[in-house]
Amino acid sequence: RRHSFPTRRSSDLSNPRLAAMRSQIRLDMTPDGLRIQIVDEQNRAMFDSGSAYVKPYMRDLLREIGAVLAEVPNRLTLEGHTDAQRFAAGDRGYGNWELSSDRANASRRELVMGGLPDEHVLRVQGLASSQLIEPDDPASPANRRISIIVMNREAEDRILKPTAPTEPEPEPAVKPAAPRRPARPEPDIKPDHWERTA
């Protein structure tokens, strides 16, 4: 038996298993579909600062969400986030963009461990601190999190069927004739001039 859940054609948020997690997740609708943001009821961070290691108390929640999402046909986007603190090793080429991507991928593994088919994941991306859940406190541990977007049909099609680039217009089969060169003017010397000077 399939649970009620927001599908491609519905915005219903009445899934009972998700409702039981209300104190630990935030649900809202976006142009791309239902967004699930994990927010611990005790205000604990999903990740330690500078780490992509999922906290043990978050693993069970991710696996439970993975089991729920396995029952719907929609594809998913996983987004990793960081707080606004500069990553300590950022000067060596690894910064908050890489860290947030690693967090999203670590969360994907936990969702799959809960039963989510890997092919349900369409996109995994890191957003660093570009979308803070607590913008008034950029350094808050709550900003270190992931978002799961249950994509609607339009969002899936936009990713799977990108708009083809506009091709240049073909050249006409018959090229226009080159402009004719103006006739060369006659020399202003009469023939009898040569006779008089010869």
LOZANU-915000 format. One record per atom (N, C-alpha, C): residue number from 1; z, y, x. Coordinates in nm, 4 decimals, padded with zeros to 6 digits. Example, Ala and Ser with C-alpha at 12.3 -4.5 7.8 and 13.67 -1.06 7.14 Angstrom:
2
R   num         up      north       east
R     1    00.7800   -00.5690    01.3190
R     1    00.7800   -00.4500    01.2300
R     1    00.7800   -00.3300    01.3200
R     2    00.7080   -00.2250    01.2850
R     2    00.7140   -00.1060    01.3670
R     2    00.7870    00.0030    01.2900
//
This chain:
198
R   num         up      north       east
R     1    00.0000   -00.1194    00.0845
R     1    00.0000    00.0000    00.0000
R     1    00.0000    00.1243    00.0880
R     2   -00.0925    00.2134    00.0606
R     2   -00.1044    00.3357    00.1398
R     2   -00.0085    00.4402    00.0849
R     3    00.0581    00.5114    00.1746
R     3    00.1463    00.6188    00.1330
R     3    00.0639    00.7418    00.0977
R     4    00.1182    00.8230    00.0045
R     4    00.0522    00.9504   -00.0226
R     4    00.0638    01.0366    00.1017
R     5   -00.0451    01.1020    00.1355
R     5   -00.0483    01.1789    00.2598
R     5   -00.1639    01.2752    00.2515
R     6   -00.1557    01.3876    00.3159
R     6   -00.2698    01.4811    00.3114
R     6   -00.3929    01.4195    00.3748
R     7   -00.4957    01.3965    00.2969
R     7   -00.6202    01.3398    00.3476
R     7   -00.7221    01.4501    00.3624
R     8   -00.8470    01.4120    00.3887
R     8   -00.9523    01.5113    00.4051
R     8   -00.9707    01.5941    00.2796
R     9   -00.9367    01.5372    00.1642
R     9   -00.9627    01.6079    00.0383
R     9   -00.8347    01.6555   -00.0292
R    10   -00.7206    01.6433    00.0360
R    10   -00.5952    01.6769   -00.0290
R    10   -00.5053    01.7532    00.0647
R    11   -00.4228    01.8420    00.0098
R    11   -00.3219    01.9115    00.0889
R    11   -00.1819    01.8669    00.0465
R    12   -00.1684    01.7493   -00.0162
R    12   -00.0413    01.6974   -00.0615
R    12    00.0467    01.6637    00.0584
R    13    00.1715    01.7127    00.0591
R    13    00.2630    01.6887    00.1694
R    13    00.3776    01.5986    00.1252
R    14    00.3539    01.5075    00.0293
R    14    00.4624    01.4335   -00.0328
R    14    00.4874    01.2958    00.0286
R    15    00.4344    01.2684    00.1475
R    15    00.4606    01.1387    00.2080
R    15    00.6106    01.1186    00.2248
R    16    00.6675    01.0119    00.1660
R    16    00.8144    00.9963    00.1683
R    16    00.8708    00.9766    00.3074
R    17    00.7951    00.9129    00.3960
R    17    00.8476    00.8916    00.5310
R    17    00.8499    01.0220    00.6098
R    18    00.7505    01.1079    00.5859
R    18    00.7548    01.2399    00.6486
R    18    00.8666    01.3241    00.5884
R    19    00.8872    01.3097    00.4563
R    19    00.9933    01.3871    00.3917
R    19    01.1293    01.3527    00.4516
R    20    01.1478    01.2279    00.4919
R    20    01.2744    01.1870    00.5515
R    20    01.2956    01.2490    00.6888
R    21    01.1870    01.2993    00.7495
R    21    01.1958    01.3607    00.8827
R    21    01.1991    01.5130    00.8750
R    22    01.2166    01.5684    00.7576
R    22    01.2039    01.7135    00.7378
R    22    01.2918    01.7935    00.8325
R    23    01.4084    01.7401    00.8684
R    23    01.4973    01.8162    00.9557
R    23    01.4492    01.8172    01.0997
R    24    01.3492    01.7354    01.1312
R    24    01.3027    01.7236    01.2692
R    24    01.1586    01.7655    01.2882
R    25    01.0890    01.7958    01.1801
R    25    00.9499    01.8371    01.1915
R    25    00.9243    01.9569    01.1016
R    26    00.8228    02.0323    01.1365
R    26    00.7736    02.1406    01.0515
R    26    00.6315    02.1058    01.0106
R    27    00.6024    02.1215    00.8830
R    27    00.4685    02.0951    00.8316
R    27    00.4095    02.2250    00.7795
R    28    00.2838    02.2527    00.8169
R    28    00.2132    02.3650    00.7584
R    28    00.0644    02.3358    00.7640
R    29   -00.0089    02.4035    00.6762
R    29   -00.1534    02.3842    00.6718
R    29   -00.2216    02.4894    00.7570
R    30   -00.3205    02.4454    00.8339
R    30   -00.4012    02.5333    00.9172
R    30   -00.5474    02.5162    00.8739
R    31   -00.6371    02.6023    00.9211
R    31   -00.7787    02.5835    00.8870
R    31   -00.8329    02.4474    00.9301
R    32   -00.7723    02.3851    01.0319
R    32   -00.8202    02.2555    01.0797
R    32   -00.7534    02.1382    01.0097
R    33   -00.6458    02.1605    00.9337
R    33   -00.5777    02.0521    00.8653
R    33   -00.4266    02.0668    00.8722
R    34   -00.3555    01.9589    00.8392
R    34   -00.2095    01.9592    00.8400
R    34   -00.1577    01.9608    00.9833
R    35   -00.0658    02.0531    01.0127
R    35   -00.0043    02.0593    01.1452
R    35    00.1392    02.0096    01.1366
R    36    00.1727    01.9155    01.2243
R    36    00.3081    01.8614    01.2350
R    36    00.3654    01.9097    01.3678
R    37    00.4726    01.9867    01.3620
R    37    00.5392    02.0334    01.4828
R    37    00.6784    01.9718    01.4881
R    38    00.7118    01.9127    01.5996
R    38    00.8398    01.8434    01.6135
R    38    00.9452    01.9418    01.6613
R    39    01.0488    01.9571    01.5825
R    39    01.1592    02.0481    01.6138
R    39    01.2883    01.9703    01.5933
R    40    01.3603    01.9405    01.6988
R    40    01.4806    01.8592    01.6893
R    40    01.5866    01.9303    01.6063
R    41    01.6543    01.8540    01.5176
R    41    01.7544    01.9133    01.4294
R    41    01.8732    01.9710    01.5061
R    42    01.8973    01.9207    01.6278
R    42    02.0060    01.9735    01.7093
R    42    01.9557    02.0766    01.8112
R    43    01.8300    02.1210    01.7888
R    43    01.7691    02.2234    01.8742
R    43    01.7576    02.1777    02.0193
R    44    01.7361    02.0472    02.0375
R    44    01.7148    01.9956    02.1722
R    44    01.5653    01.9984    02.2026
R    45    01.5333    02.0209    02.3284
R    45    01.3923    02.0267    02.3685
R    45    01.3336    01.8864    02.3750
R    46    01.2031    01.8769    02.3503
R    46    01.1345    01.7483    02.3647
R    46    01.1231    01.7089    02.5108
R    47    01.1169    01.8092    02.5985
R    47    01.0939    01.7853    02.7411
R    47    01.1907    01.8713    02.8225
R    48    01.2289    01.8195    02.9379
R    48    01.3011    01.9029    03.0335
R    48    01.2055    02.0075    03.0889
R    49    01.2615    02.1151    03.1377
R    49    01.1784    02.2198    03.1968
R    49    01.0985    02.1638    03.3140
R    50    00.9670    02.1873    03.3112
R    50    00.8798    02.1421    03.4192
R    50    00.8466    01.9954    03.4158
R    51    00.8822    01.9234    03.3072
R    51    00.8614    01.7789    03.3014
R    51    00.7741    01.7415    03.1823
R    52    00.6944    01.6348    03.1992
R    52    00.6160    01.5787    03.0890
R    52    00.6779    01.4490    03.0383
R    53    00.7989    01.4189    03.0824
R    53    00.8691    01.2970    03.0410
R    53    00.9306    01.3205    02.9032
R    54    00.8920    01.2364    02.8048
R    54    00.9422    01.2519    02.6684
R    54    01.0892    01.2090    02.6637
R    55    01.1732    01.2940    02.6085
R    55    01.3154    01.2631    02.5966
R    55    01.3342    01.1366    02.5106
R    56    01.4299    01.0504    02.5477
R    56    01.4486    00.9250    02.4719
R    56    01.4702    00.9465    02.3229
R    57    01.5440    01.0504    02.2836
R    57    01.5697    01.0709    02.1409
R    57    01.4447    01.1161    02.0665
R    58    01.3392    01.1557    02.1395
R    58    01.2138    01.1942    02.0761
R    58    01.1157    01.0776    02.0667
R    59    01.1341    00.9764    02.1485
R    59    01.0414    00.8638    02.1473
R    59    01.0404    00.7945    02.0120
R    60    01.1593    00.7685    01.9580
R    60    01.1659    00.6992    01.8293
R    60    01.0981    00.7802    01.7202
R    61    01.1177    00.9117    01.7231
R    61    01.0551    00.9966    01.6223
R    61    00.9041    00.9938    01.6356
R    62    00.8518    01.0041    01.7579
R    62    00.7070    00.9993    01.7785
R    62    00.6491    00.8657    01.7334
R    63    00.7186    00.7586    01.7619
R    63    00.6678    00.6273    01.7220
R    63    00.6705    00.6100    01.5707
R    64    00.7720    00.6673    01.5061
R    64    00.7761    00.6635    01.3603
R    64    00.6600    00.7431    01.3013
R    65    00.6326    00.8612    01.3589
R    65    00.5184    00.9410    01.3128
R    65    00.3881    00.8660    01.3381
R    66    00.3784    00.7984    01.4529
R    66    00.2590    00.7197    01.4822
R    66    00.2344    00.6118    01.3786
R    67    00.3418    00.5484    01.3307
R    67    00.3269    00.4451    01.2279
R    67    00.2772    00.5047    01.0970
R    68    00.3246    00.6247    01.0626
R    68    00.2791    00.6908    00.9403
R    68    00.1325    00.7313    00.9522
R    69    00.0956    00.7914    01.0651
R    69   -00.0413    00.8410    01.0825
R    69   -00.1422    00.7277    01.0953
R    70   -00.0953    00.6078    01.1300
R    70   -00.1861    00.4936    01.1386
R    70   -00.2419    00.4562    01.0017
R    71   -00.1768    00.5015    00.8958
R    71   -00.2159    00.4624    00.7602
R    71   -00.3135    00.5589    00.6950
R    72   -00.3544    00.6629    00.7665
R    72   -00.4487    00.7586    00.7093
R    72   -00.5775    00.7572    00.7925
R    73   -00.6906    00.7909    00.7304
R    73   -00.8176    00.7822    00.8030
R    73   -00.8474    00.9019    00.8921
R    74   -00.7722    01.0079    00.8779
R    74   -00.8044    01.1317    00.9495
R    74   -00.7873    01.1159    01.1003
R    75   -00.8702    01.1886    01.1741
R    75   -00.8563    01.1940    01.3192
R    75   -00.7552    01.3021    01.3556
R    76   -00.7051    01.2960    01.4795
R    76   -00.5954    01.3827    01.5209
R    76   -00.6321    01.4680    01.6420
R    77   -00.5724    01.5853    01.6477
R    77   -00.5679    01.6669    01.7686
R    77   -00.4227    01.6757    01.8127
R    78   -00.3963    01.6478    01.9392
R    78   -00.2621    01.6604    01.9949
R    78   -00.2605    01.7802    02.0884
R    79   -00.1619    01.8678    02.0699
R    79   -00.1517    01.9891    02.1491
R    79   -00.0164    01.9929    02.2187
R    80   -00.0173    02.0127    02.3489
R    80    00.1057    02.0280    02.4248
R    80    00.1356    02.1742    02.4494
R    81    00.2636    02.2080    02.4541
R    81    00.3061    02.3466    02.4704
R    81    00.4152    02.3566    02.5767
R    82    00.4283    02.4724    02.6362
R    82    00.5365    02.5015    02.7300
R    82    00.6063    02.6296    02.6853
R    83    00.7204    02.6563    02.7490
R    83    00.7793    02.7888    02.7320
R    83    00.7050    02.8851    02.8251
R    84    00.7479    03.0093    02.8273
R    84    00.6741    03.1113    02.9033
R    84    00.7204    03.1245    03.0471
R    85    00.8142    03.0415    03.0893
R    85    00.8582    03.0493    03.2277
R    85    00.7497    02.9958    03.3200
R    86    00.7307    03.0641    03.4304
R    86    00.6288    03.0230    03.5265
R    86    00.6685    02.8907    03.5903
R    87    00.5724    02.7990    03.5975
R    87    00.6005    02.6684    03.6565
R    87    00.6236    02.6837    03.8061
R    88    00.7276    02.6161    03.8566
R    88    00.7694    02.6367    03.9954
R    88    00.6614    02.6029    04.0959
R    89    00.5795    02.4998    04.0654
R    89    00.4762    02.4569    04.1592
R    89    00.3399    02.5144    04.1240
R    90    00.3378    02.6203    04.0441
R    90    00.2096    02.6741    03.9993
R    90    00.1217    02.7257    04.1101
R    91    00.1840    02.7675    04.2227
R    91    00.1035    02.8193    04.3323
R    91    00.0276    02.7089    04.4041
R    92    00.0554    02.5822    04.3723
R    92   -00.0171    02.4708    04.4354
R    92   -00.1218    02.4116    04.3410
R    93   -00.1560    02.4853    04.2372
R    93   -00.2633    02.4420    04.1493
R    93   -00.2188    02.3681    04.0249
R    94   -00.0894    02.3372    04.0121
R    94   -00.0383    02.2697    03.8920
R    94    00.0542    02.3673    03.8221
R    95    00.0148    02.4085    03.7018
R    95    00.0924    02.5079    03.6297
R    95    00.1159    02.4663    03.4860
R    96    00.1461    02.5630    03.4017
R    96    00.1799    02.5324    03.2629
R    96    00.0628    02.4750    03.1834
R    97   -00.0608    02.5090    03.2236
R    97   -00.1758    02.4500    03.1539
R    97   -00.1814    02.3000    03.1802
R    98   -00.1648    02.2605    03.3048
R    98   -00.1668    02.1172    03.3367
R    98   -00.0450    02.0472    03.2768
R    99    00.0707    02.1116    03.2839
R    99    00.1930    02.0514    03.2312
R    99    00.1824    02.0285    03.0810
R   100    00.1311    02.1262    03.0080
R   100    00.1191    02.1103    02.8628
R   100    00.0196    02.0004    02.8269
R   101   -00.0867    01.9846    02.9066
R   101   -00.1820    01.8752    02.8838
R   101   -00.1152    01.7399    02.9070
R   102   -00.0344    01.7304    03.0117
R   102    00.0362    01.6058    03.0401
R   102    00.1370    01.5737    02.9300
R   103    00.2001    01.6752    02.8734
R   103    00.2941    01.6521    02.7631
R   103    00.2221    01.5984    02.6405
R   104    00.1062    01.6538    02.6102
R   104    00.0295    01.6051    02.4956
R   104   -00.0119    01.4602    02.5167
R   105   -00.0524    01.4265    02.6385
R   105   -00.0964    01.2892    02.6657
R   105    00.0211    01.1920    02.6651
R   106    00.1380    01.2347    02.7141
R   106    00.2569    01.1495    02.7097
R   106    00.2960    01.1220    02.5647
R   107    00.2828    01.2213    02.4800
R   107    00.3137    01.2034    02.3384
R   107    00.2115    01.1115    02.2718
R   108    00.0862    01.1216    02.3138
R   108   -00.0157    01.0305    02.2595
R   108    00.0238    00.8855    02.2857
R   109    00.0725    00.8575    02.4051
R   109    00.1120    00.7198    02.4379
R   109    00.2249    00.6712    02.3474
R   110    00.3195    00.7602    02.3151
R   110    00.4292    00.7200    02.2272
R   110    00.3797    00.6965    02.0845
R   111    00.2880    00.7786    02.0368
R   111    00.2297    00.7577    01.9039
R   111    00.1577    00.6235    01.8970
R   112    00.0841    00.5913    02.0027
R   112    00.0126    00.4627    02.0076
R   112    00.1117    00.3467    02.0111
R   113    00.2212    00.3643    02.0832
R   113    00.3239    00.2602    02.0856
R   113    00.3823    00.2356    01.9460
R   114    00.3799    00.3377    01.8624
R   114    00.4287    00.3230    01.7259
R   114    00.3286    00.2613    01.6307
R   115    00.2066    00.2372    01.6773
R   115    00.1069    00.1716    01.5929
R   115   -00.0167    00.2536    01.5642
R   116   -00.0224    00.3767    01.6138
R   116   -00.1408    00.4588    01.5901
R   116   -00.2583    00.4037    01.6703
R   117   -00.3712    00.3732    01.6056
R   117   -00.4891    00.3307    01.6824
R   117   -00.5352    00.4425    01.7759
R   118   -00.5638    00.4066    01.8992
R   118   -00.6008    00.5075    01.9979
R   118   -00.7253    00.5846    01.9563
R   119   -00.8162    00.5178    01.8819
R   119   -00.9393    00.5852    01.8417
R   119   -00.9154    00.6922    01.7347
R   120   -00.7956    00.6976    01.6769
R   120   -00.7652    00.8039    01.5810
R   120   -00.7462    00.9387    01.6506
R   121   -00.7221    00.9364    01.7791
R   121   -00.7020    01.0608    01.8535
R   121   -00.8381    01.1137    01.8964
R   122   -00.8714    01.2311    01.8455
R   122   -01.0023    01.2896    01.8757
R   122   -00.9957    01.3859    01.9930
R   123   -00.8786    01.4514    02.0091
R   123   -00.8704    01.5537    02.1126
R   123   -00.7254    01.5667    02.1597
R   124   -00.7079    01.5793    02.2900
R   124   -00.5768    01.6043    02.3504
R   124   -00.5923    01.7288    02.4367
R   125   -00.5094    01.8302    02.4123
R   125   -00.5280    01.9546    02.4854
R   125   -00.3942    02.0216    02.5142
R   126   -00.3917    02.0961    02.6234
R   126   -00.2736    02.1720    02.6614
R   126   -00.2940    02.3194    02.6351
R   127   -00.1969    02.3837    02.5728
R   127   -00.2080    02.5247    02.5367
R   127   -00.1106    02.6127    02.6133
R   128   -00.0391    02.5542    02.7102
R   128    00.0585    02.6297    02.7896
R   128    00.1522    02.7067    02.6959
R   129    00.1732    02.8359    02.7202
R   129    00.2644    02.9152    02.6362
R   129    00.1876    03.0084    02.5425
R   130    00.0628    02.9728    02.5101
R   130   -00.0208    03.0621    02.4292
R   130    00.0173    03.0615    02.2817
R   131    00.0938    02.9587    02.2364
R   131    00.1341    02.9520    02.0956
R   131    00.2826    02.9165    02.0883
R   132    00.3668    03.0131    02.1136
R   132    00.5116    02.9911    02.1127
R   132    00.5622    02.9732    01.9699
R   133    00.6499    02.8760    01.9514
R   133    00.7097    02.8579    01.8185
R   133    00.8244    02.9568    01.7978
R   134    00.8789    03.0070    01.9086
R   134    00.9822    03.1107    01.9045
R   134    00.9359    03.2292    01.9907
R   135    00.8436    03.3087    01.9381
R   135    00.7871    03.4188    02.0189
R   135    00.8906    03.5238    02.0590
R   136    00.9994    03.5355    01.9829
R   136    01.1027    03.6331    02.0189
R   136    01.1890    03.5855    02.1352
R   137    01.1775    03.4589    02.1695
R   137    01.2523    03.4026    02.2823
R   137    01.1573    03.3144    02.3623
R   138    01.0684    03.3754    02.4414
R   138    00.9634    03.2989    02.5100
R   138    01.0159    03.1889    02.6016
R   139    01.1384    03.2024    02.6508
R   139    01.1944    03.1016    02.7416
R   139    01.2721    02.9934    02.6680
R   140    01.2735    02.9974    02.5347
R   140    01.3514    02.9006    02.4578
R   140    01.3022    02.7578    02.4826
R   141    01.3937    02.6612    02.4987
R   141    01.3528    02.5209    02.5149
R   141    01.2735    02.4680    02.3958
R   142    01.2921    02.5274    02.2772
R   142    01.2182    02.4813    02.1592
R   142    01.0682    02.4994    02.1751
R   143    01.0270    02.5889    02.2625
R   143    00.8839    02.6102    02.2853
R   143    00.8208    02.4953    02.3620
R   144    00.9032    02.4107    02.4254
R   144    00.8517    02.2949    02.4984
R   144    00.8369    02.1802    02.3993
R   145    00.7165    02.1643    02.3458
R   145    00.6980    02.0739    02.2324
R   145    00.5544    02.0267    02.2258
R   146    00.5221    01.9482    02.1230
R   146    00.3837    01.9147    02.0920
R   146    00.3571    01.9460    01.9449
R   147    00.2311    01.9641    01.9125
R   147    00.1847    01.9775    01.7749
R   147    00.0816    01.8685    01.7495
R   148    00.0861    01.8132    01.6292
R   148   -00.0113    01.7122    01.5868
R   148   -00.0866    01.7701    01.4683
R   149   -00.2174    01.7788    01.4791
R   149   -00.2986    01.8290    01.3685
R   149   -00.3762    01.7122    01.3079
R   150   -00.3494    01.6860    01.1798
R   150   -00.4229    01.5844    01.1043
R   150   -00.5472    01.6535    01.0509
R   151   -00.6603    01.6272    01.1136
R   151   -00.7786    01.7097    01.0944
R   151   -00.8497    01.6830    00.9621
R   152   -00.8995    01.7902    00.8994
R   152   -00.9826    01.7746    00.7813
R   152   -01.1273    01.7461    00.8231
R   153   -01.2095    01.7191    00.7247
R   153   -01.3486    01.6798    00.7550
R   153   -01.4242    01.7893    00.8276
R   154   -01.4021    01.9140    00.7859
R   154   -01.4759    02.0243    00.8479
R   154   -01.4413    02.0363    00.9961
R   155   -01.3140    02.0206    01.0282
R   155   -01.2734    02.0313    01.1684
R   155   -01.3306    01.9165    01.2506
R   156   -01.3296    01.7965    01.1946
R   156   -01.3875    01.6819    01.2652
R   156   -01.5354    01.7043    01.2914
R   157   -01.6070    01.7483    01.1880
R   157   -01.7514    01.7684    01.2029
R   157   -01.7808    01.8769    01.3060
R   158   -01.6963    01.9778    01.3119
R   158   -01.7191    02.0862    01.4066
R   158   -01.7096    02.0373    01.5514
R   159   -01.6234    01.9374    01.5734
R   159   -01.6074    01.8830    01.7080
R   159   -01.7109    01.7746    01.7363
R   160   -01.7351    01.6872    01.6395
R   160   -01.8251    01.5739    01.6613
R   160   -01.9713    01.6134    01.6512
R   161   -02.0009    01.7194    01.5747
R   161   -02.1402    01.7610    01.5549
R   161   -02.1523    01.9087    01.5883
R   162   -02.1404    01.9435    01.7150
R   162   -02.1503    02.0852    01.7507
R   162   -02.2863    02.1421    01.7155
R   163   -02.2866    02.2705    01.6844
R   163   -02.4116    02.3372    01.6492
R   163   -02.5065    02.3362    01.7684
R   164   -02.6294    02.2930    01.7445
R   164   -02.7283    02.2875    01.8522
R   164   -02.7636    02.4286    01.8972
R   165   -02.7845    02.4482    02.0270
R   165   -02.8224    02.5818    02.0743
R   165   -02.9577    02.6237    02.0185
R   166   -02.9715    02.7510    01.9948
R   166   -03.0969    02.8033    01.9415
R   166   -03.2066    02.7920    02.0461
R   167   -03.3180    02.7281    02.0073
R   167   -03.4290    02.7108    02.1003
R   167   -03.5170    02.8362    02.0993
R   168   -03.5736    02.8710    02.2141
R   168   -03.6629    02.9874    02.2162
R   168   -03.7867    02.9622    02.1320
R   169   -03.8393    03.0686    02.0742
R   169   -03.9586    03.0562    01.9918
R   169   -04.0765    03.0130    02.0782
R   170   -04.1601    02.9186    02.0279
R   170   -04.2753    02.8748    02.1080
R   170   -04.3776    02.9864    02.1236
R   171   -04.4473    02.9815    02.2358
R   171   -04.5520    03.0810    02.2578
R   171   -04.6687    03.0550    02.1638
R   172   -04.7387    03.1599    02.1197
R   172   -04.8530    03.1392    02.0294
R   172   -04.9612    03.0560    02.0974
R   173   -05.0306    02.9739    02.0162
R   173   -05.1342    02.8853    02.0710
R   173   -05.2494    02.9648    02.1305
R   174   -05.2811    03.0771    02.0689
R   174   -05.3899    03.1618    02.1178
R   174   -05.3287    03.2895    02.1734
R   175   -05.3444    03.3088    02.3016
R   175   -05.2897    03.4284    02.3621
R   175   -05.3786    03.5479    02.3303
R   176   -05.3207    03.6643    02.3100
R   176   -05.4044    03.7833    02.2833
R   176   -05.4911    03.8157    02.4046
R   177   -05.6109    03.8642    02.3738
R   177   -05.7045    03.8968    02.4813
R   177   -05.6498    04.0097    02.5670
R   178   -05.6783    03.9997    02.6967
R   178   -05.6333    04.1046    02.7882
R   178   -05.7061    04.2342    02.7552
R   179   -05.6399    04.3469    02.7675
R   179   -05.7072    04.4754    02.7363
R   179   -05.8259    04.4993    02.8291
R   180   -05.9336    04.5523    02.7712
R   180   -06.0536    04.5774    02.8503
R   180   -06.0312    04.6968    02.9417
R   181   -06.0841    04.6835    03.0643
R   181   -06.0733    04.7932    03.1592
R   181   -06.1704    04.9054    03.1186
R   182   -06.1276    05.0285    03.1294
R   182   -06.2201    05.1380    03.0919
R   182   -06.3415    05.1413    03.1852
R   183   -06.4532    05.1788    03.1272
R   183   -06.5771    05.1851    03.2071
R   183   -06.5621    05.2870    03.3190
R   184   -06.6205    05.2535    03.4368
R   184   -06.6135    05.3445    03.5513
R   184   -06.7046    05.4644    03.5256
R   185   -06.6575    05.5869    03.5453
R   185   -06.7431    05.7052    03.5173
R   185   -06.8581    05.7134    03.6170
R   186   -06.9708    05.7676    03.5662
R   186   -07.0876    05.7849    03.6522
R   186   -07.0574    05.8880    03.7605
R   187   -07.1119    05.8693    03.8840
R   187   -07.0886    05.9706    03.9891
R   187   -07.1562    06.1016    03.9519
R   188   -07.0907    06.2090    03.9827
R   188   -07.1421    06.3411    03.9464
R   188   -07.2425    06.3899    04.0516
R   189   -07.3419    06.3044    04.0855
R   189   -07.4466    06.3393    04.1832
R   189   -07.5801    06.3003    04.1233
R   190   -07.6711    06.3912    04.1136
R   190   -07.8027    06.3654    04.0555
R   190   -07.8943    06.3028    04.1610
R   191   -07.9894    06.2159    04.1196
R   191   -08.0802    06.1518    04.2149
R   191   -08.1607    06.2522    04.2964
R   192   -08.2006    06.3644    04.2326
R   192   -08.2820    06.4577    04.3077
R   192   -08.2044    06.5273    04.4184
R   193   -08.0723    06.5170    04.4138
R   193   -07.9917    06.5761    04.5217
R   193   -08.0226    06.5047    04.6536
R   194   -08.0411    06.3725    04.6467
R   194   -08.0711    06.2976    04.7679
R   194   -08.2099    06.3371    04.8205
R   195   -08.3020    06.3645    04.7268
R   195   -08.4377    06.3980    04.7697
R   195   -08.4376    06.5324    04.8453
R   196   -08.3532    06.6283    04.7982
R   196   -08.3532    06.7586    04.8620
R   196   -08.2853    06.7539    04.9985
R   197   -08.1887    06.6632    05.0130
R   197   -08.1131    06.6605    05.1375
R   197   -08.1672    06.5594    05.2355
R   198   -08.2665    06.4812    05.1958
R   198   -08.3175    06.3767    05.2854
R   198   -08.3995    06.4405    05.3940
//
